[in-house]
Amino acid sequence: MSKWKEIKVLPDHLQPKILSAVAFVNSAAPNIEKAAERINRLSKHLSDKEMMYVMSLLVFDKLIDMVKDSDEFKNHVSTMKERTIN
């Protein structure tokens, strides 16, 4: 892997190196085997912490869907609508 320039104003999980790795794995979709192969290849070049960021960003969309479907979120939204002044 090439050297990546760190952007000081961005948090660690949004550095170009991490986002590039996420794009690399995500571009294999929907082929799960190819994505798993790419994850294994990346794990040889990235630290455990960096891999944690990559894997977290890969599941982020699914996590948001799970939260939106939860009863707790629906209750929160309805409570916030009641409290909003229109």
PyMOL Python script that loads the backbone (N, CA, C, O; Angstrom):
from pymol import cmd

cmd.read_pdbstr("""\
ATOM      1  N   MET A   1       0.842  -1.173   0.000  1.00  0.00           N
ATOM      2  CA  MET A   1       0.000   0.000   0.000  1.00  0.00           C
ATOM      3  C   MET A   1       0.893   1.244   0.000  1.00  0.00           C
ATOM      4  O   MET A   1       1.991   1.250   0.556  1.00  0.00           O
ATOM      5  N   SER A   2       0.392   2.269  -0.628  1.00  0.00           N
ATOM      6  CA  SER A   2       1.167   3.502  -0.704  1.00  0.00           C
ATOM      7  C   SER A   2       1.014   4.314   0.575  1.00  0.00           C
ATOM      8  O   SER A   2       0.113   4.072   1.378  1.00  0.00           O
ATOM      9  N   LYS A   3       1.897   5.266   0.745  1.00  0.00           N
ATOM     10  CA  LYS A   3       1.815   6.162   1.895  1.00  0.00           C
ATOM     11  C   LYS A   3       0.635   7.109   1.696  1.00  0.00           C
ATOM     12  O   LYS A   3       0.421   7.644   0.608  1.00  0.00           O
ATOM     13  N   TRP A   4      -0.120   7.299   2.765  1.00  0.00           N
ATOM     14  CA  TRP A   4      -1.267   8.187   2.718  1.00  0.00           C
ATOM     15  C   TRP A   4      -0.956   9.445   3.508  1.00  0.00           C
ATOM     16  O   TRP A   4      -0.342   9.390   4.574  1.00  0.00           O
ATOM     17  N   LYS A   5      -1.382  10.568   2.976  1.00  0.00           N
ATOM     18  CA  LYS A   5      -1.193  11.825   3.667  1.00  0.00           C
ATOM     19  C   LYS A   5      -2.324  11.987   4.687  1.00  0.00           C
ATOM     20  O   LYS A   5      -3.503  11.925   4.339  1.00  0.00           O
ATOM     21  N   GLU A   6      -1.950  12.191   5.930  1.00  0.00           N
ATOM     22  CA  GLU A   6      -2.939  12.396   6.982  1.00  0.00           C
ATOM     23  C   GLU A   6      -3.471  13.815   6.899  1.00  0.00           C
ATOM     24  O   GLU A   6      -2.705  14.765   6.742  1.00  0.00           O
ATOM     25  N   ILE A   7      -4.780  13.956   7.006  1.00  0.00           N
ATOM     26  CA  ILE A   7      -5.418  15.264   7.031  1.00  0.00           C
ATOM     27  C   ILE A   7      -5.742  15.572   8.483  1.00  0.00           C
ATOM     28  O   ILE A   7      -6.619  14.945   9.078  1.00  0.00           O
ATOM     29  N   LYS A   8      -5.046  16.522   9.042  1.00  0.00           N
ATOM     30  CA  LYS A   8      -5.092  16.795  10.480  1.00  0.00           C
ATOM     31  C   LYS A   8      -6.482  17.160  10.998  1.00  0.00           C
ATOM     32  O   LYS A   8      -6.813  16.842  12.141  1.00  0.00           O
ATOM     33  N   VAL A   9      -7.299  17.821  10.180  1.00  0.00           N
ATOM     34  CA  VAL A   9      -8.604  18.278  10.654  1.00  0.00           C
ATOM     35  C   VAL A   9      -9.660  17.161  10.677  1.00  0.00           C
ATOM     36  O   VAL A   9     -10.735  17.337  11.251  1.00  0.00           O
ATOM     37  N   LEU A  10      -9.357  16.030  10.062  1.00  0.00           N
ATOM     38  CA  LEU A  10     -10.310  14.914  10.043  1.00  0.00           C
ATOM     39  C   LEU A  10     -10.038  13.944  11.179  1.00  0.00           C
ATOM     40  O   LEU A  10      -8.884  13.731  11.551  1.00  0.00           O
ATOM     41  N   PRO A  11     -11.094  13.353  11.734  1.00  0.00           N
ATOM     42  CA  PRO A  11     -10.873  12.320  12.750  1.00  0.00           C
ATOM     43  C   PRO A  11     -10.230  11.086  12.114  1.00  0.00           C
ATOM     44  O   PRO A  11     -10.247  10.927  10.894  1.00  0.00           O
ATOM     45  N   ASP A  12      -9.670  10.227  12.943  1.00  0.00           N
ATOM     46  CA  ASP A  12      -8.959   9.041  12.446  1.00  0.00           C
ATOM     47  C   ASP A  12      -9.811   8.189  11.518  1.00  0.00           C
ATOM     48  O   ASP A  12      -9.316   7.689  10.508  1.00  0.00           O
ATOM     49  N   HIS A  13     -11.096   8.017  11.852  1.00  0.00           N
ATOM     50  CA  HIS A  13     -11.932   7.113  11.061  1.00  0.00           C
ATOM     51  C   HIS A  13     -12.353   7.696   9.718  1.00  0.00           C
ATOM     52  O   HIS A  13     -12.976   6.994   8.921  1.00  0.00           O
ATOM     53  N   LEU A  14     -12.033   8.955   9.443  1.00  0.00           N
ATOM     54  CA  LEU A  14     -12.366   9.565   8.153  1.00  0.00           C
ATOM     55  C   LEU A  14     -11.124   9.944   7.338  1.00  0.00           C
ATOM     56  O   LEU A  14     -11.220  10.711   6.379  1.00  0.00           O
ATOM     57  N   GLN A  15      -9.994   9.421   7.709  1.00  0.00           N
ATOM     58  CA  GLN A  15      -8.763   9.669   6.965  1.00  0.00           C
ATOM     59  C   GLN A  15      -8.844   8.996   5.588  1.00  0.00           C
ATOM     60  O   GLN A  15      -9.513   7.972   5.447  1.00  0.00           O
ATOM     61  N   PRO A  16      -8.177   9.552   4.578  1.00  0.00           N
ATOM     62  CA  PRO A  16      -8.230   8.982   3.230  1.00  0.00           C
ATOM     63  C   PRO A  16      -7.866   7.490   3.173  1.00  0.00           C
ATOM     64  O   PRO A  16      -8.450   6.740   2.391  1.00  0.00           O
ATOM     65  N   LYS A  17      -6.927   7.071   3.983  1.00  0.00           N
ATOM     66  CA  LYS A  17      -6.511   5.666   4.005  1.00  0.00           C
ATOM     67  C   LYS A  17      -7.692   4.766   4.373  1.00  0.00           C
ATOM     68  O   LYS A  17      -7.883   3.715   3.761  1.00  0.00           O
ATOM     69  N   ILE A  18      -8.477   5.168   5.359  1.00  0.00           N
ATOM     70  CA  ILE A  18      -9.624   4.384   5.816  1.00  0.00           C
ATOM     71  C   ILE A  18     -10.730   4.408   4.770  1.00  0.00           C
ATOM     72  O   ILE A  18     -11.289   3.366   4.430  1.00  0.00           O
ATOM     73  N   LEU A  19     -11.045   5.586   4.262  1.00  0.00           N
ATOM     74  CA  LEU A  19     -12.108   5.704   3.271  1.00  0.00           C
ATOM     75  C   LEU A  19     -11.778   4.958   1.984  1.00  0.00           C
ATOM     76  O   LEU A  19     -12.663   4.386   1.347  1.00  0.00           O
ATOM     77  N   SER A  20     -10.518   4.967   1.609  1.00  0.00           N
ATOM     78  CA  SER A  20     -10.088   4.223   0.430  1.00  0.00           C
ATOM     79  C   SER A  20     -10.263   2.719   0.640  1.00  0.00           C
ATOM     80  O   SER A  20     -10.689   2.006  -0.268  1.00  0.00           O
ATOM     81  N   ALA A  21      -9.935   2.247   1.829  1.00  0.00           N
ATOM     82  CA  ALA A  21     -10.100   0.828   2.148  1.00  0.00           C
ATOM     83  C   ALA A  21     -11.579   0.438   2.129  1.00  0.00           C
ATOM     84  O   ALA A  21     -11.936  -0.634   1.640  1.00  0.00           O
ATOM     85  N   VAL A  22     -12.428   1.302   2.657  1.00  0.00           N
ATOM     86  CA  VAL A  22     -13.874   1.046   2.644  1.00  0.00           C
ATOM     87  C   VAL A  22     -14.376   0.972   1.204  1.00  0.00           C
ATOM     88  O   VAL A  22     -15.146   0.074   0.861  1.00  0.00           O
ATOM     89  N   ALA A  23     -13.951   1.899   0.371  1.00  0.00           N
ATOM     90  CA  ALA A  23     -14.365   1.894  -1.033  1.00  0.00           C
ATOM     91  C   ALA A  23     -13.866   0.639  -1.752  1.00  0.00           C
ATOM     92  O   ALA A  23     -14.574   0.074  -2.585  1.00  0.00           O
ATOM     93  N   PHE A  24     -12.659   0.210  -1.432  1.00  0.00           N
ATOM     94  CA  PHE A  24     -12.072  -0.987  -2.038  1.00  0.00           C
ATOM     95  C   PHE A  24     -12.914  -2.221  -1.722  1.00  0.00           C
ATOM     96  O   PHE A  24     -13.193  -3.024  -2.612  1.00  0.00           O
ATOM     97  N   VAL A  25     -13.314  -2.374  -0.480  1.00  0.00           N
ATOM     98  CA  VAL A  25     -14.128  -3.531  -0.089  1.00  0.00           C
ATOM     99  C   VAL A  25     -15.538  -3.390  -0.645  1.00  0.00           C
ATOM    100  O   VAL A  25     -16.101  -4.350  -1.170  1.00  0.00           O
ATOM    101  N   ASN A  26     -16.104  -2.204  -0.531  1.00  0.00           N
ATOM    102  CA  ASN A  26     -17.479  -1.979  -0.961  1.00  0.00           C
ATOM    103  C   ASN A  26     -17.656  -2.169  -2.460  1.00  0.00           C
ATOM    104  O   ASN A  26     -18.742  -2.538  -2.907  1.00  0.00           O
ATOM    105  N   SER A  27     -16.621  -1.926  -3.238  1.00  0.00           N
ATOM    106  CA  SER A  27     -16.724  -2.073  -4.691  1.00  0.00           C
ATOM    107  C   SER A  27     -16.844  -3.540  -5.112  1.00  0.00           C
ATOM    108  O   SER A  27     -17.165  -3.821  -6.267  1.00  0.00           O
ATOM    109  N   ALA A  28     -16.596  -4.464  -4.207  1.00  0.00           N
ATOM    110  CA  ALA A  28     -16.740  -5.892  -4.503  1.00  0.00           C
ATOM    111  C   ALA A  28     -18.189  -6.355  -4.377  1.00  0.00           C
ATOM    112  O   ALA A  28     -18.527  -7.463  -4.796  1.00  0.00           O
ATOM    113  N   ALA A  29     -19.043  -5.514  -3.804  1.00  0.00           N
ATOM    114  CA  ALA A  29     -20.457  -5.884  -3.596  1.00  0.00           C
ATOM    115  C   ALA A  29     -21.126  -6.162  -4.935  1.00  0.00           C
ATOM    116  O   ALA A  29     -20.799  -5.495  -5.917  1.00  0.00           O
ATOM    117  N   PRO A  30     -22.031  -7.099  -5.016  1.00  0.00           N
ATOM    118  CA  PRO A  30     -22.605  -7.920  -3.956  1.00  0.00           C
ATOM    119  C   PRO A  30     -21.877  -9.257  -3.749  1.00  0.00           C
ATOM    120  O   PRO A  30     -22.402 -10.141  -3.071  1.00  0.00           O
ATOM    121  N   ASN A  31     -20.703  -9.413  -4.311  1.00  0.00           N
ATOM    122  CA  ASN A  31     -19.946 -10.666  -4.191  1.00  0.00           C
ATOM    123  C   ASN A  31     -19.281 -10.733  -2.810  1.00  0.00           C
ATOM    124  O   ASN A  31     -18.229 -10.134  -2.587  1.00  0.00           O
ATOM    125  N   ILE A  32     -19.904 -11.464  -1.898  1.00  0.00           N
ATOM    126  CA  ILE A  32     -19.423 -11.556  -0.514  1.00  0.00           C
ATOM    127  C   ILE A  32     -18.046 -12.213  -0.439  1.00  0.00           C
ATOM    128  O   ILE A  32     -17.202 -11.798   0.356  1.00  0.00           O
ATOM    129  N   GLU A  33     -17.819 -13.231  -1.259  1.00  0.00           N
ATOM    130  CA  GLU A  33     -16.516 -13.919  -1.235  1.00  0.00           C
ATOM    131  C   GLU A  33     -15.392 -12.982  -1.639  1.00  0.00           C
ATOM    132  O   GLU A  33     -14.324 -12.979  -1.027  1.00  0.00           O
ATOM    133  N   LYS A  34     -15.636 -12.191  -2.665  1.00  0.00           N
ATOM    134  CA  LYS A  34     -14.621 -11.240  -3.122  1.00  0.00           C
ATOM    135  C   LYS A  34     -14.388 -10.161  -2.063  1.00  0.00           C
ATOM    136  O   LYS A  34     -13.253  -9.745  -1.835  1.00  0.00           O
ATOM    137  N   ALA A  35     -15.463  -9.712  -1.421  1.00  0.00           N
ATOM    138  CA  ALA A  35     -15.333  -8.708  -0.363  1.00  0.00           C
ATOM    139  C   ALA A  35     -14.531  -9.273   0.805  1.00  0.00           C
ATOM    140  O   ALA A  35     -13.673  -8.583   1.356  1.00  0.00           O
ATOM    141  N   ALA A  36     -14.800 -10.526   1.190  1.00  0.00           N
ATOM    142  CA  ALA A  36     -14.062 -11.159   2.290  1.00  0.00           C
ATOM    143  C   ALA A  36     -12.580 -11.292   1.932  1.00  0.00           C
ATOM    144  O   ALA A  36     -11.715 -11.108   2.788  1.00  0.00           O
ATOM    145  N   GLU A  37     -12.295 -11.608   0.686  1.00  0.00           N
ATOM    146  CA  GLU A  37     -10.903 -11.711   0.224  1.00  0.00           C
ATOM    147  C   GLU A  37     -10.205 -10.353   0.341  1.00  0.00           C
ATOM    148  O   GLU A  37      -9.048 -10.269   0.752  1.00  0.00           O
ATOM    149  N   ARG A  38     -10.927  -9.299  -0.026  1.00  0.00           N
ATOM    150  CA  ARG A  38     -10.348  -7.958   0.057  1.00  0.00           C
ATOM    151  C   ARG A  38     -10.126  -7.544   1.515  1.00  0.00           C
ATOM    152  O   ARG A  38      -9.131  -6.891   1.833  1.00  0.00           O
ATOM    153  N   ILE A  39     -11.046  -7.922   2.390  1.00  0.00           N
ATOM    154  CA  ILE A  39     -10.884  -7.624   3.815  1.00  0.00           C
ATOM    155  C   ILE A  39      -9.639  -8.329   4.348  1.00  0.00           C
ATOM    156  O   ILE A  39      -8.852  -7.735   5.085  1.00  0.00           O
ATOM    157  N   ASN A  40      -9.464  -9.588   3.975  1.00  0.00           N
ATOM    158  CA  ASN A  40      -8.270 -10.327   4.408  1.00  0.00           C
ATOM    159  C   ASN A  40      -6.997  -9.676   3.879  1.00  0.00           C
ATOM    160  O   ASN A  40      -5.995  -9.604   4.590  1.00  0.00           O
ATOM    161  N   ARG A  41      -7.030  -9.210   2.658  1.00  0.00           N
ATOM    162  CA  ARG A  41      -5.856  -8.551   2.083  1.00  0.00           C
ATOM    163  C   ARG A  41      -5.552  -7.245   2.825  1.00  0.00           C
ATOM    164  O   ARG A  41      -4.392  -6.935   3.098  1.00  0.00           O
ATOM    165  N   LEU A  42      -6.591  -6.493   3.143  1.00  0.00           N
ATOM    166  CA  LEU A  42      -6.394  -5.230   3.865  1.00  0.00           C
ATOM    167  C   LEU A  42      -5.862  -5.455   5.270  1.00  0.00           C
ATOM    168  O   LEU A  42      -5.062  -4.665   5.770  1.00  0.00           O
ATOM    169  N   SER A  43      -6.303  -6.524   5.902  1.00  0.00           N
ATOM    170  CA  SER A  43      -5.889  -6.777   7.292  1.00  0.00           C
ATOM    171  C   SER A  43      -4.386  -6.994   7.411  1.00  0.00           C
ATOM    172  O   SER A  43      -3.824  -6.869   8.499  1.00  0.00           O
ATOM    173  N   LYS A  44      -3.738  -7.317   6.305  1.00  0.00           N
ATOM    174  CA  LYS A  44      -2.279  -7.478   6.312  1.00  0.00           C
ATOM    175  C   LYS A  44      -1.558  -6.131   6.248  1.00  0.00           C
ATOM    176  O   LYS A  44      -0.369  -6.039   6.555  1.00  0.00           O
ATOM    177  N   HIS A  45      -2.293  -5.084   5.844  1.00  0.00           N
ATOM    178  CA  HIS A  45      -1.674  -3.767   5.656  1.00  0.00           C
ATOM    179  C   HIS A  45      -2.135  -2.713   6.659  1.00  0.00           C
ATOM    180  O   HIS A  45      -1.490  -1.677   6.820  1.00  0.00           O
ATOM    181  N   LEU A  46      -3.247  -2.980   7.325  1.00  0.00           N
ATOM    182  CA  LEU A  46      -3.794  -2.007   8.258  1.00  0.00           C
ATOM    183  C   LEU A  46      -3.691  -2.522   9.686  1.00  0.00           C
ATOM    184  O   LEU A  46      -3.654  -3.730   9.920  1.00  0.00           O
ATOM    185  N   SER A  47      -3.646  -1.606  10.626  1.00  0.00           N
ATOM    186  CA  SER A  47      -3.619  -1.994  12.040  1.00  0.00           C
ATOM    187  C   SER A  47      -5.002  -2.492  12.462  1.00  0.00           C
ATOM    188  O   SER A  47      -5.979  -2.340  11.728  1.00  0.00           O
ATOM    189  N   ASP A  48      -5.070  -3.082  13.638  1.00  0.00           N
ATOM    190  CA  ASP A  48      -6.355  -3.558  14.149  1.00  0.00           C
ATOM    191  C   ASP A  48      -7.345  -2.404  14.305  1.00  0.00           C
ATOM    192  O   ASP A  48      -8.528  -2.544  13.996  1.00  0.00           O
ATOM    193  N   LYS A  49      -6.859  -1.288  14.776  1.00  0.00           N
ATOM    194  CA  LYS A  49      -7.716  -0.119  14.959  1.00  0.00           C
ATOM    195  C   LYS A  49      -8.239   0.384  13.610  1.00  0.00           C
ATOM    196  O   LYS A  49      -9.415   0.726  13.486  1.00  0.00           O
ATOM    197  N   GLU A  50      -7.372   0.426  12.614  1.00  0.00           N
ATOM    198  CA  GLU A  50      -7.787   0.859  11.279  1.00  0.00           C
ATOM    199  C   GLU A  50      -8.802  -0.111  10.686  1.00  0.00           C
ATOM    200  O   GLU A  50      -9.766   0.313  10.049  1.00  0.00           O
ATOM    201  N   MET A  51      -8.592  -1.405  10.892  1.00  0.00           N
ATOM    202  CA  MET A  51      -9.549  -2.402  10.399  1.00  0.00           C
ATOM    203  C   MET A  51     -10.899  -2.251  11.114  1.00  0.00           C
ATOM    204  O   MET A  51     -11.951  -2.452  10.507  1.00  0.00           O
ATOM    205  N   MET A  52     -10.863  -1.903  12.381  1.00  0.00           N
ATOM    206  CA  MET A  52     -12.101  -1.672  13.123  1.00  0.00           C
ATOM    207  C   MET A  52     -12.875  -0.511  12.495  1.00  0.00           C
ATOM    208  O   MET A  52     -14.095  -0.584  12.354  1.00  0.00           O
ATOM    209  N   TYR A  53     -12.177   0.547  12.121  1.00  0.00           N
ATOM    210  CA  TYR A  53     -12.826   1.676  11.463  1.00  0.00           C
ATOM    211  C   TYR A  53     -13.414   1.254  10.120  1.00  0.00           C
ATOM    212  O   TYR A  53     -14.545   1.617   9.798  1.00  0.00           O
ATOM    213  N   VAL A  54     -12.663   0.498   9.344  1.00  0.00           N
ATOM    214  CA  VAL A  54     -13.133   0.042   8.032  1.00  0.00           C
ATOM    215  C   VAL A  54     -14.401  -0.792   8.189  1.00  0.00           C
ATOM    216  O   VAL A  54     -15.400  -0.546   7.514  1.00  0.00           O
ATOM    217  N   MET A  55     -14.357  -1.769   9.072  1.00  0.00           N
ATOM    218  CA  MET A  55     -15.502  -2.659   9.250  1.00  0.00           C
ATOM    219  C   MET A  55     -16.709  -1.885   9.792  1.00  0.00           C
ATOM    220  O   MET A  55     -17.844  -2.161   9.404  1.00  0.00           O
ATOM    221  N   SER A  56     -16.473  -0.930  10.674  1.00  0.00           N
ATOM    222  CA  SER A  56     -17.570  -0.126  11.216  1.00  0.00           C
ATOM    223  C   SER A  56     -18.249   0.693  10.125  1.00  0.00           C
ATOM    224  O   SER A  56     -19.477   0.770  10.071  1.00  0.00           O
ATOM    225  N   LEU A  57     -17.454   1.296   9.266  1.00  0.00           N
ATOM    226  CA  LEU A  57     -18.031   2.098   8.189  1.00  0.00           C
ATOM    227  C   LEU A  57     -18.761   1.228   7.167  1.00  0.00           C
ATOM    228  O   LEU A  57     -19.737   1.669   6.561  1.00  0.00           O
ATOM    229  N   LEU A  58     -18.293   0.002   6.977  1.00  0.00           N
ATOM    230  CA  LEU A  58     -18.971  -0.896   6.042  1.00  0.00           C
ATOM    231  C   LEU A  58     -20.363  -1.301   6.536  1.00  0.00           C
ATOM    232  O   LEU A  58     -21.258  -1.527   5.721  1.00  0.00           O
ATOM    233  N   VAL A  59     -20.557  -1.394   7.829  1.00  0.00           N
ATOM    234  CA  VAL A  59     -21.860  -1.805   8.363  1.00  0.00           C
ATOM    235  C   VAL A  59     -22.726  -0.618   8.785  1.00  0.00           C
ATOM    236  O   VAL A  59     -23.832  -0.812   9.288  1.00  0.00           O
ATOM    237  N   PHE A  60     -22.249   0.577   8.591  1.00  0.00           N
ATOM    238  CA  PHE A  60     -22.947   1.769   9.065  1.00  0.00           C
ATOM    239  C   PHE A  60     -24.361   1.901   8.482  1.00  0.00           C
ATOM    240  O   PHE A  60     -25.294   2.200   9.226  1.00  0.00           O
ATOM    241  N   ASP A  61     -24.542   1.689   7.187  1.00  0.00           N
ATOM    242  CA  ASP A  61     -25.867   1.782   6.566  1.00  0.00           C
ATOM    243  C   ASP A  61     -26.851   0.794   7.176  1.00  0.00           C
ATOM    244  O   ASP A  61     -27.999   1.141   7.453  1.00  0.00           O
ATOM    245  N   LYS A  62     -26.400  -0.429   7.385  1.00  0.00           N
ATOM    246  CA  LYS A  62     -27.266  -1.445   7.997  1.00  0.00           C
ATOM    247  C   LYS A  62     -27.642  -1.042   9.418  1.00  0.00           C
ATOM    248  O   LYS A  62     -28.780  -1.237   9.846  1.00  0.00           O
ATOM    249  N   LEU A  63     -26.691  -0.485  10.138  1.00  0.00           N
ATOM    250  CA  LEU A  63     -26.938  -0.055  11.507  1.00  0.00           C
ATOM    251  C   LEU A  63     -27.994   1.050  11.549  1.00  0.00           C
ATOM    252  O   LEU A  63     -28.877   1.031  12.406  1.00  0.00           O
ATOM    253  N   ILE A  64     -27.909   1.995  10.644  1.00  0.00           N
ATOM    254  CA  ILE A  64     -28.892   3.074  10.577  1.00  0.00           C
ATOM    255  C   ILE A  64     -30.281   2.509  10.298  1.00  0.00           C
ATOM    256  O   ILE A  64     -31.258   2.932  10.916  1.00  0.00           O
ATOM    257  N   ASP A  65     -30.377   1.555   9.371  1.00  0.00           N
ATOM    258  CA  ASP A  65     -31.670   0.925   9.085  1.00  0.00           C
ATOM    259  C   ASP A  65     -32.235   0.223  10.316  1.00  0.00           C
ATOM    260  O   ASP A  65     -33.433   0.300  10.585  1.00  0.00           O
ATOM    261  N   MET A  66     -31.372  -0.459  11.059  1.00  0.00           N
ATOM    262  CA  MET A  66     -31.819  -1.146  12.272  1.00  0.00           C
ATOM    263  C   MET A  66     -32.328  -0.149  13.308  1.00  0.00           C
ATOM    264  O   MET A  66     -33.335  -0.398  13.971  1.00  0.00           O
ATOM    265  N   VAL A  67     -31.643   0.961  13.445  1.00  0.00           N
ATOM    266  CA  VAL A  67     -32.059   1.984  14.411  1.00  0.00           C
ATOM    267  C   VAL A  67     -33.400   2.584  13.992  1.00  0.00           C
ATOM    268  O   VAL A  67     -34.293   2.739  14.825  1.00  0.00           O
ATOM    269  N   LYS A  68     -33.551   2.923  12.711  1.00  0.00           N
ATOM    270  CA  LYS A  68     -34.798   3.525  12.246  1.00  0.00           C
ATOM    271  C   LYS A  68     -35.990   2.592  12.428  1.00  0.00           C
ATOM    272  O   LYS A  68     -37.112   3.062  12.619  1.00  0.00           O
ATOM    273  N   ASP A  69     -35.773   1.298  12.374  1.00  0.00           N
ATOM    274  CA  ASP A  69     -36.849   0.325  12.532  1.00  0.00           C
ATOM    275  C   ASP A  69     -37.152  -0.008  13.993  1.00  0.00           C
ATOM    276  O   ASP A  69     -38.127  -0.705  14.274  1.00  0.00           O
ATOM    277  N   SER A  70     -36.343   0.471  14.912  1.00  0.00           N
ATOM    278  CA  SER A  70     -36.522   0.121  16.318  1.00  0.00           C
ATOM    279  C   SER A  70     -37.678   0.904  16.942  1.00  0.00           C
ATOM    280  O   SER A  70     -37.964   2.034  16.547  1.00  0.00           O
ATOM    281  N   ASP A  71     -38.327   0.290  17.909  1.00  0.00           N
ATOM    282  CA  ASP A  71     -39.423   0.944  18.626  1.00  0.00           C
ATOM    283  C   ASP A  71     -38.931   2.161  19.398  1.00  0.00           C
ATOM    284  O   ASP A  71     -39.628   3.171  19.483  1.00  0.00           O
ATOM    285  N   GLU A  72     -37.732   2.064  19.958  1.00  0.00           N
ATOM    286  CA  GLU A  72     -37.180   3.182  20.718  1.00  0.00           C
ATOM    287  C   GLU A  72     -37.030   4.426  19.851  1.00  0.00           C
ATOM    288  O   GLU A  72     -37.335   5.536  20.286  1.00  0.00           O
ATOM    289  N   PHE A  73     -36.560   4.232  18.626  1.00  0.00           N
ATOM    290  CA  PHE A  73     -36.378   5.377  17.728  1.00  0.00           C
ATOM    291  C   PHE A  73     -37.730   5.960  17.332  1.00  0.00           C
ATOM    292  O   PHE A  73     -37.896   7.179  17.301  1.00  0.00           O
ATOM    293  N   LYS A  74     -38.697   5.093  17.030  1.00  0.00           N
ATOM    294  CA  LYS A  74     -40.032   5.572  16.658  1.00  0.00           C
ATOM    295  C   LYS A  74     -40.672   6.345  17.802  1.00  0.00           C
ATOM    296  O   LYS A  74     -41.317   7.369  17.578  1.00  0.00           O
ATOM    297  N   ASN A  75     -40.496   5.861  19.026  1.00  0.00           N
ATOM    298  CA  ASN A  75     -41.018   6.585  20.187  1.00  0.00           C
ATOM    299  C   ASN A  75     -40.323   7.924  20.346  1.00  0.00           C
ATOM    300  O   ASN A  75     -40.965   8.929  20.653  1.00  0.00           O
ATOM    301  N   HIS A  76     -39.026   7.941  20.140  1.00  0.00           N
ATOM    302  CA  HIS A  76     -38.263   9.191  20.241  1.00  0.00           C
ATOM    303  C   HIS A  76     -38.751  10.205  19.204  1.00  0.00           C
ATOM    304  O   HIS A  76     -38.944  11.378  19.523  1.00  0.00           O
ATOM    305  N   VAL A  77     -38.947   9.759  17.979  1.00  0.00           N
ATOM    306  CA  VAL A  77     -39.390  10.661  16.912  1.00  0.00           C
ATOM    307  C   VAL A  77     -40.766  11.227  17.236  1.00  0.00           C
ATOM    308  O   VAL A  77     -41.004  12.425  17.076  1.00  0.00           O
ATOM    309  N   SER A  78     -41.668  10.370  17.690  1.00  0.00           N
ATOM    310  CA  SER A  78     -43.013  10.871  18.007  1.00  0.00           C
ATOM    311  C   SER A  78     -42.972  11.846  19.182  1.00  0.00           C
ATOM    312  O   SER A  78     -43.701  12.838  19.186  1.00  0.00           O
ATOM    313  N   THR A  79     -42.134  11.577  20.170  1.00  0.00           N
ATOM    314  CA  THR A  79     -41.987  12.481  21.302  1.00  0.00           C
ATOM    315  C   THR A  79     -41.429  13.828  20.849  1.00  0.00           C
ATOM    316  O   THR A  79     -41.894  14.877  21.295  1.00  0.00           O
ATOM    317  N   MET A  80     -40.453  13.799  19.984  1.00  0.00           N
ATOM    318  CA  MET A  80     -39.849  15.045  19.499  1.00  0.00           C
ATOM    319  C   MET A  80     -40.848  15.847  18.663  1.00  0.00           C
ATOM    320  O   MET A  80     -40.847  17.077  18.718  1.00  0.00           O
ATOM    321  N   LYS A  81     -41.698  15.171  17.893  1.00  0.00           N
ATOM    322  CA  LYS A  81     -42.704  15.891  17.098  1.00  0.00           C
ATOM    323  C   LYS A  81     -43.717  16.564  18.005  1.00  0.00           C
ATOM    324  O   LYS A  81     -44.177  17.667  17.711  1.00  0.00           O
ATOM    325  N   GLU A  82     -44.068  15.914  19.104  1.00  0.00           N
ATOM    326  CA  GLU A  82     -45.014  16.497  20.048  1.00  0.00           C
ATOM    327  C   GLU A  82     -44.416  17.732  20.717  1.00  0.00           C
ATOM    328  O   GLU A  82     -45.133  18.684  21.024  1.00  0.00           O
ATOM    329  N   ARG A  83     -43.110  17.715  20.940  1.00  0.00           N
ATOM    330  CA  ARG A  83     -42.450  18.812  21.644  1.00  0.00           C
ATOM    331  C   ARG A  83     -42.101  19.981  20.730  1.00  0.00           C
ATOM    332  O   ARG A  83     -41.764  21.065  21.206  1.00  0.00           O
ATOM    333  N   THR A  84     -42.182  19.762  19.414  1.00  0.00           N
ATOM    334  CA  THR A  84     -41.814  20.807  18.457  1.00  0.00           C
ATOM    335  C   THR A  84     -42.918  21.842  18.345  1.00  0.00           C
ATOM    336  O   THR A  84     -44.097  21.497  18.264  1.00  0.00           O
ATOM    337  N   ILE A  85     -42.547  23.074  18.342  1.00  0.00           N
ATOM    338  CA  ILE A  85     -43.509  24.174  18.197  1.00  0.00           C
ATOM    339  C   ILE A  85     -43.626  24.519  16.726  1.00  0.00           C
ATOM    340  O   ILE A  85     -42.640  24.862  16.075  1.00  0.00           O
ATOM    341  N   ASN A  86     -44.835  24.427  16.213  1.00  0.00           N
ATOM    342  CA  ASN A  86     -45.076  24.774  14.795  1.00  0.00           C
ATOM    343  C   ASN A  86     -45.994  25.945  14.674  1.00  0.00           C
ATOM    344  O   ASN A  86     -46.305  26.372  13.562  1.00  0.00           O
TER     345      ASN A  86
END
""", "prot")
cmd.dss("prot")
cmd.show_as("cartoon", "prot")
cmd.util.cbc("prot")
cmd.orient("prot")
